[in-house]
Every structure is written in C-alpha cells, then in structure tokens.
Amino acid sequence: MKAAAESGLLYAYYGDDFTGSTDVLEALALHGVPAVLFLGLPDQSALKAFANCRAIGIAGESRSRKPEWMDQNLPPVFAAMRALGASVNHYKVCSTFDSSPRIGNIGRAIELGIKAFAARYVPVVVSAPRLGRTVVYGNLFATAHGVMRRIDRHPSMRNHPTTPMAEADLRLHLEKQTRMPIGLVDLSSFQRGKVDDRLQAELKSGAKAVVFDAIDEAMLEETMRVVFQSAGNRRVFAVGSSGLTSGLLLHWQRQGLIAQPPKVEPTAAAERVIVLSGSCSPVTAKQITRAKQQGFAIYRLQGPEPWGAETRKALEALARGESVVFYTALGPESVDGGGKYGEAFGAALGARLRELLTVSGVRRVIIAGGDTSARVVKQLDLSALTFAAPLAPGAPLCRAYAPGSSFDGLELVLKGGQVGADEFFAQVRDGK
C-alpha cells in the first residue's frame, strides 16, 4: 500500500461503525485535509484513485461484534493501516463509548492494536466537545436535551438495547474489557501545566492505556501535543472519538502541516430523499415524527420481510415527488426484544433500498443507526465515500465512489441515533 504513503499520508483510521467513520471524514474535510473513507480494505487500484489524500479511513463494524470476531478481523485491518505508513493510526469509537466485554469490546481492540503497532501505550481520547461529550476526572458526560449528563444517567445510553452504559468512569468501564493497567491524565494536570509529568508517571506505573480528560478543544490539542512528544519516532496508535481527530487537526495547524480551514459551501436541495431508520433512539423517533409533519410518507417495517405493500406505496409516493421514511422503531419502548432486527434484517433493508433507488432514481439517502448503516450500505456495493457537505455535526453528506455502478455519485448521510435536530430529515432534503 505504498501509493498512499508516498503522497504524504498523515493519518489512517478504522471506524468501529459506519456512522462514526463519516464523522471523522467530516472533521478532516472541514479542516482542508483531503480524505477518503473506504468501505473495505482498499487494494492498490483504489489507493491510486485517491493518491492525493492525506488521510485514509476504513469503515468497520467492530462496535457490534464479539471479541472472537475482532481477533479474526482486526489484525488484517491493523496490518493494512500499518502498511500505509501514516504517523497516526486511530481506532475510532463512538463518543458515547458504549461497549461491553461481549459486544464492541474496546479493551480487546486496544490489546490487538498494541501488538500490531508495537505501541508503548495507547492514548484513549473520548471527549468530543462539538458533539456535547466531555471527560472529567475520567468520567464521561454527554448532552441530552440540552443538559449535560453523566453517561450512566443519559436517557438513551443507559438504556441502549445492545451496550447500555452503566458505568461513567472510563477506567472502570475498560477494566471489564481488558486486564491491561489503565491510567488517567486528569483535569487538574491540565490546569497545573503538568500533563507531560502526569503521563510519564502513569507510564512508569505500568499503564498500557491512558485516558485523557478534556472539556474543550484546547485540551484536545494539548493532549495530542503530549502524545506526539511521548511517541518520539514511534508511530502513534490511539483509541478515541472524533474529538481525537479534532485535537490532531489543531496540533497540525500549529505545526504548519495543514493550512487553515477552507470555506465550505452548503449543498443544494434534493427533490426527494429516502430514509431508512434502524435506530431506536428517542432523538431519531422525534425526527421521524417531525418528518411526517413536514410531508414525508412514513412506513413502519416489521420483520421478517417481505414488505411488498410498503415498497409499492413508497414507490407511488416517490413518483408523486414525495420523500419517504422507512423505520423499525419509534424510540426504545417500541423495540421488539425477539432479536428479529439483526444482521439478516439489515441486509434485507439494504436489498430493499437498492430496489427503491433503481426504480425511483432517487440520488440522496439517509440511513439512521450505526449497525443499520453498515448492513445496508454493504448491499449497495460501494467502494468508498468522500465528504460532500456539512449538515449537522457528526452527520455529513457524503458522496459514493462506485466506478461502473449506477450508484456512483449517490449522496448518503449515515446518521448516528443521537445526532441531529428534530428537522434533520427535511434539512437533508432541502440542503440547509
């Protein structure tokens, strides 16, 4: 994979779900860093097509997978990233850090990354202030309905259907996922200008993963300065949210490695959009309800398929110029606990989307839900995504790269459950 490295690659990342992967793609683009997000391991021809990029991402699905899956699938990914030759290699996780010993085990990913990159330690940077996420004395906080709440008291994350967050202290949370010693560089160390000293003390005590507090962008930038200084000539392997990326970008600007952010223009409106929602977040539920008020045709899909009647009605609505929403749940209270909304269901959704796009000619799509995004997008046989325009923090408009396919140039928004205002679906349609 020398083609990318020879072009001056700064950064490589693996996103543990598709929505979070586009979040990083947006942060890079808004800071003027040419970037591409591959939807699988890229070959030489794919890398050559994006030889101008200084950042390369690989969208993954480890957030919804067991440790045994990680043991088999992450080492080849890390080997591919290592071959790219970037100075920073980022295992990107959600800023809500939801994970467990059996699903989305971040501790296991840290263990595999240390081995793959021969890392002395792994910085863990979870704060993403622009998304309403902060870490204070090791405890994660997230905004809900305009109020900052500890993650274990967050109305959505404490009730997450797969990986509920019952512990806010990230060290205690990780201790359930790995036996590696975990350290902390806390707020007081930043306030006293002792970040370097605190980090070295943690490393001398044997810490193999070190959590960094952050409540603002300045702390993220300082974190990355210290991380680079401690790395010396070693490549950095780090775990964190898109806040880690933000800190990197600020650090690179100060070092003169990248220019000042360019002006980004809003996108044009689309005549029609198709929304597929597998999210059970209350935020997404409000967006679906609001979309109905704004003229979207709404259809609930209850597994298993087929959904012939719903598809026929949706195609008729699209032919009339309406936008449509397919959803599986309106918030957590309407989720069926029988497990029917699994991988096969997601693949069926993707096949149905493929049919709708082919027949209707719609060119802009919204997919809500991290697991849903991965499963649906796979059915479209896309090679990569690039940034097209900003919409809401963490949910940009992306453009598909699929040479020779009718889906080449398709516009997609992969939205996490907690992202976006109530009017988000109409915002995507109208290009606001």
N, C-alpha and C positions, 0 to 999 in steps of 0.2 A: 504493500500500500504506500509506495514511495511518492506517488503522484501528488498526494495532498501535502505530505510533509515538505516537499521541495518548494511549495508555494508559500511557505511561511506560516504554517498552521500554529495557532496559538493555543487551541482549546479543543478537546474532544469530550463528549459526554454521552452517557447512556441514561435514558429516561425510564423510570420503572413503570410508567404508564404513558399512553399516548397524549393525554391532555397536558400533563406536566411537561412533556417533551416540547410541545409547541409554546408553552410558557417561556422556556429558555430561548427558543428560536426568536420570539418576540423581543426579549431583552437584548439579545445580540444585535438584531436588526435596528432597533431604535437607537443603538449606540454606534451605528455605522460599521458594524463588523459583518462582512459577507458570510453567510452561514447557510447550511443545508441540513435538513433532517431526513435521514434515510429510514425507511420503514422495514429494514432488514440489514444484514451485513452487506456493505457495498463491495462490488467487485471493481477491478481496475477500470473498466469502461465507465462505470458510474462515477468513480472518483475523478476520472479525466473530464467528464462533463461538468464537474464543479471544481475544477482546478483553481479557480480564483478565490475559493472560500478560505477564510482564516479560522473557521470553526466548523466542526462536523459533529452532528448528533446522530444517535441511533435510537429510535423509538422502541421501547420494550414493553413487557407485561409482567415483570417480576413482582410487582406490587400485589398481584392476585394469585401468586404461585407459591407452592410449598418449597421448603429448603432443598428437597431432593431434586426438584426442577432446577433450582438455582445451581446446585452442584454440577448439573449436566450442561446447562445453557450459559451461565455467566462466564466461565473460563474462556470459551472461544470468543466471546464479546470483548473481554478484557484484553485478550491476546491481539485482537484486531485493533483495538484502541491503542495499545502499546506500539504496534507496528506503524501507526500513523505518525508517531514522533512528536506529539504535542507536549508542551511543558506542563499543562494542567489536564488532568483526567478526572472527570466528575461523574460520580454515581448520583444521579438526580432523583430525589424523593419529593413527595408532596410536603408542603409547608405545614400540614397538619400532622405529619409524621405517623399517621395511622399505620400500624403494622402489628404483628404478633409472632410468637415463636413458630406457629404453623403456617401462617399466611403472610407473605410480603416481608419476611424476616430480614430486617436491615442489618442486624448483627452478623448474620451469615454472609451478606454481601460485603461487609467490612472485612471479614476474615478472608474471603476469596480475593478481594482487592489488594489486601496487604501482601498476599502471596504472589499475585500476578505482577505487581509493580515493585516488589521488594521494598515496600514503604517502611520507614522507621515508625511512623504513626499515621493515623487518619484524622484530619480535622473534620468535625461534624458541625456544619453551619446551617441551621434550620430557619432562623429568622428571615422574614420577607416583609419588611415594614410597608411596602407599597401594596401588599395584599392583606395588611392587617394582622400580621403574625410577628410576635416578638418572643425572645427568650430572656428571662431574668432569673439569675441565680439557678440556672439550669432548668427552670420551669417554663413550659411553652404556653403562650397565651394566643388566642385567636379572636378576631372580631365576629360578633353575631348580632345582627340587628342594630349595628352602630355601637355596641357595647363590647369592650374588651373583656374576655372571659378566659379563665384557666381552661386548658383543653379538655380536662376531665369533667368540666361543668358546661362545656359548649353543647347547646341543644342538639346539634346534628352529630358531632363527633363522638360524644359519649354514647350515642345510640346507633353508631354506624353498624349496618347489618352484617358486615364481614369482620371488620377490625375495630371494634369500639375502643375508644381511648379512655381507660380507667385510671391512668397514671400520668400526671403532668410533668414530673421530674424526668427529664430525658435520660439521665443516668440510670435511674431505677427501671425505666421502661426498657432500655437496652440491656440491662443486666439479665433480663428474662430471655434474651435472644442470643447472648454470647457470654463466654467465660472470660473474655479479654478484659483487663482493667480499663476503666473509663474515667477520664479526668474532666476537669472543668476550668475554663478561664472565665471568671465571673465579672459582673458589672463593676465591682469595686476595683478590680485590676485595671480596667479601662480608665476609670475615674482618677486613679492614682498614677497613671502612666507606667504601670508595671506589667503590661501584657506579656512582654518578652520573658520577664523573670518568672511570671506565673506559669507560662507554658513550659519553660525549662524545668521548673520544679515538678510539674506533673509528669514530664517525660522521665526525669530521674527517679521518680517514684514507681515507674513501670507502666504508665498509662499507654495503651495502644490505640485508643480512640479518645479524642479530646473535644468536648462540647464547648462552643464559644457562645457567650451571651451576645445579644445585640438588640438595641431598641431603635436604632436609626441607621441611615446609610453610612454615616461617618464611622460608626463602629464596625460595619461590614468591611469598609475599605481598610481600616486599621488591622482587622483580622487577616485579610489577605496579604497585607504587607508583612506581617509577622510570619504567616505561613510560608511565604516565599523565602524569607530570611532564614527560617529554620530548616528549609529544604536544602539549601546550598545548591549543589549541582544535580541533586536528585529530581526526578520528575515528581510532581505532586499528584497523589491520588486522594481525593476528598469526597465526602458524602454531604449532601445538603440540598436545600431548596433552590429556587431561582434567586433567592437572596444571596447565595454564594456567588452566582454569576454576576449580580449587581455589584458586589464588592470587588470582584475581579475587574470589571469594566472600569470602575472608578480608579482602581490601582493602575491599570494600564494607561488610562488617560494621564494620570500624574507622571507616569514613566515615559510618556510620549510614544507609546507603542500603537495607540489608535488616536484618530482625530476626534474633534468634538462631534457630538451627535448631529446628524443631518435633520433637516426639516422633513417631516413625514406628512404626506397629504392623505386626507380621508378617502375612503373608497366610494365608488359610485353605487347607486341603488341597484337592486336586482328586481326584476319583475315578479319573480316567485322564488320561494325557498322551501326546502323540505327539511323538517326537523324530526330526528329520531332521538327519543329520550329513554334511556335505561336507568336514569338516576332516580333515587328515592329521597333526594334532599328536599327539605322544605323550601329552599331557595328556588330550585327548579320547578317545584309544584306551583309556586306563585307565578313563575314565568309562563307556565302552561296556561294557567287561569287567565292571566293578563293577555296572552296571545289570542285566546278565544274572544275576548272583548275587543281586540283590535282586528278582527276579521279573519283570523286563521281558522281553517277547518280542522277540527280536533277528533282524533280516533284513538281509542284505547286498544292495545294489543294484549291479549291474554293467551299465554301459551297452552298447549303447543300449537304450532301452526297447523293448517293453513289459515291465512287471513284473506281469503279471496274477496269477501264482501267489502272489507275495509279498503283493500287495494283498489277495487273498482270505483268505490266512492271517491277515494283520494285522486285517482286519475281524472275523474269527472270534475272535481274541484279545481285541479291544476289546469285543466282545459278551459275552465271559466276564468283563469287568471288569478285564482286564489292560492295562497300559501297553505301548507298543511303541516300538522304536528301528529306524529305517532308517539304514544307514550305507554309505559308499562306500569307506572305508579304515580300517584299524587301524594308524595311525601311518604315517610316510613310507615305510617299507620295503614297504608293500603297495600303493603308488600305481602305477597303470598309466601309463607315460610316453607313451602314444599320444595324449593330448590329448582323450580322449573325455569327460572330466569338465569340459566347457566351458559356454558360455552356454546352448546348446540343452539340454544335460543338466540344468542348473539350472532352466530353465523347465519341463522335463518333471517334475522333482521337485515344483515348485510346483503344477502341474496335478494331480499325484497327491495332494498334501496337500489340495488343495481338495476332491477326491473323498472322501478319508477323513473330513474334517471334516463334509462334508454328510451322508454316510451314517451316521457313528457318533455325531454330536452332541457330540464332544469339544470342550471350550472352553479348553484350555490346551495350548500348543505350545512346544517348544524347537527352535530352529534353530541348529546349530553350524557356524561358519565364516563369515568376512566376505563372501566372494564368494557363497557359497551363500545367505546371508541375503537379500542384495539380489535375487538372481534368483528365489528362492522367494516372497518377500513380494510382489513385483510381480504374481504370479499371483492374489493374493487381493483385489486392487483396494481396498486400504485407503487412506484419505486421510491419517491421522495416527496417532501414538501419544502416549499420556501415561503418566507414571510411576504404577505401582500399588503396588509394594512392593519392598524390598531383598531380595536373596538372597545373592549373592556380589559382592564389589567388581568393578564393571565389567560386570555381567550382571544387571540388574534385571528384575523382572516388569513388563511394560508392558501397557497396555490399548488396544485398537484403536478408532479412530474411523472408522466407515464408515456414515454415515446411509443408511437404507433397505436395508442389506445384512444378511443373516443372520450375517455376521461382525462386525457392530458389537458391541463389548464383548468380543471374543475376547482372551484373555490370551496374550501371547507373551514368550518370552525369546530374545533374539538374542545368542548366546554366541561370543566370540572363541575361537580354538583353544587359547590358553594359559590360559584363565580357568576357575576353579572347582576344588574338591576332587574326589577320586575319587567321592564320593557325590552329586555335584551333581544328576544327573538325578532321583534319589529325593528330594533336597532340594526341588526344584521341585515334584514331585508332592505331597509331604507338607506343603509350606508352611512349612518350617523355616528 
